[in-house]
């Protein structure tokens, strides 16, 4: 358990959020603390009864550590949920609109990089050929910086869809009058 959690955290840090997908692989590469402790106990304590007692103490300590880690993560998640709820219920336009604003910045960057910049490059080449002048190509964006932000925002968007399908009252839009 601890190796999976630690691997998930390391994977999240290294990949910008894809920790659970890579955490198992990283966790498998890191030997568990329990395995290392058992090898040390096997090599240092010759008496089988004392060896079993030492291994039981190690297992108990690791179980207590994992329980404390789980409780700390649960408390952290509850605190973050309280912050998210307070932010969602607030009237401050900045705090309630930051996520859509970040999404629109990502969409604008994607539109520029994949639609507008190629069209401007193509049009510049056409006009430059006619006029005999070489127009410089428009600058490109480093999309590696935008994709993790957009992926995170889209992940939050899936939760919004989940809220709408499960019937969370404030997530379902009110019915609109029929247009004629």
LINWO-V375293 format. One record per residue. PHI is phi as a letter, one per 30 degrees, with the letter a starting at -180 (* if undefined). OMEGA is omega as a letter, one per 20 degrees, with the letter a starting at -180 (NA if undefined). D_FIRST is the distance of its C-alpha to the first C-alpha in whole Angstrom. Layout:
# LINWO-V375293
PHI,OMEGA,D_FIRST + PHI,OMEGA,D_FIRST
This chain:
# LINWO-V375293
*,a,0 + d,a,4 + d,r,5 + d,r,5 + d,a,6 + d,r,9 + d,r,10 + d,r,11 + d,r,12 + d,r,14 + d,r,15 + d,r,16 + d,a,18 + d,a,20 + c,r,21 + i,r,22 + k,a,19 + c,a,18 + d,a,15 + d,a,13 + d,a,15 + c,a,15 + d,a,11 + d,r,10 + d,r,13 + d,r,13 + d,r,9 + d,a,11 + d,a,14 + c,r,12 + d,a,12 + d,r,9 + d,a,11 + d,r,11 + d,r,13 + d,a,15 + d,r,16 + d,r,16 + d,r,19 + d,r,20 + d,r,21 + d,a,22 + d,a,25 + c,a,26 + c,a,26 + d,a,29 + d,a,29 + d,a,27 + d,r,27 + d,r,26 + d,r,23 + d,r,22 + d,a,22 + d,r,20 + d,r,17 + d,r,17 + d,r,17 + d,r,15 + d,r,12 + d,r,14 + d,r,14 + d,r,10 + d,r,9 + d,r,12 + d,r,11 + d,r,7 + d,r,10 + d,r,12 + d,r,10 + d,r,10 + d,r,14 + d,r,15 + d,r,14 + d,r,15 + d,r,18 + d,r,18 + d,r,18 + d,r,21 + d,r,23 + d,r,23 + d,r,24 + d,r,27 + d,r,28 + d,r,28 + d,r,30 + d,r,33 + d,a,33 + d,a,34 + d,a,36 + d,r,38 + c,a,41 + d,a,41 + d,a,42 + d,a,40 + d,r,36 + d,a,37 + c,a,38 + d,a,36 + d,r,33 + d,r,36 + d,r,38 + d,r,35 + d,r,35 + d,r,39 + d,r,39 + d,r,36 + d,r,39 + d,r,42 + d,r,40 + d,r,39 + d,r,43 + d,a,44 + d,a,43 + c,r,43 + b,a,46 + d,a,48 + d,r,48 + d,r,49 + d,r,52 + d,r,53 + d,r,53 + d,a,55 + d,r,57 + d,r,58 + d,r,58 + d,a,61 + d,r,63 + d,r,63 + d,a,64 + d,a,67 + d,a,68 + i,a,67 + b,r,65 + c,r,61 + d,r,59 + d,r,56 + d,r,52 + d,a,50 + d,r,47 + c,r,44 + c,r,41 + d,a,37 + d,r,35 + d,r,32 + d,a,32 + d,a,33 + d,r,31 + d,r,27 + d,a,29 + d,r,31 + d,r,27 + d,r,26 + d,r,29 + d,r,29 + d,r,25 + d,r,27 + d,r,30 + d,r,28 + d,r,26 + d,r,30 + d,r,31 + d,r,28 + d,a,30 + d,a,33 + d,r,33 + d,r,31 + i,r,34 + d,a,33 + e,a,37 + d,a,37 + d,a,35 + d,a,38 + d,r,41 + d,a,44 + d,r,47 + c,r,49 + d,a,53 + d,r,54 + c,r,56 + c,NA,60
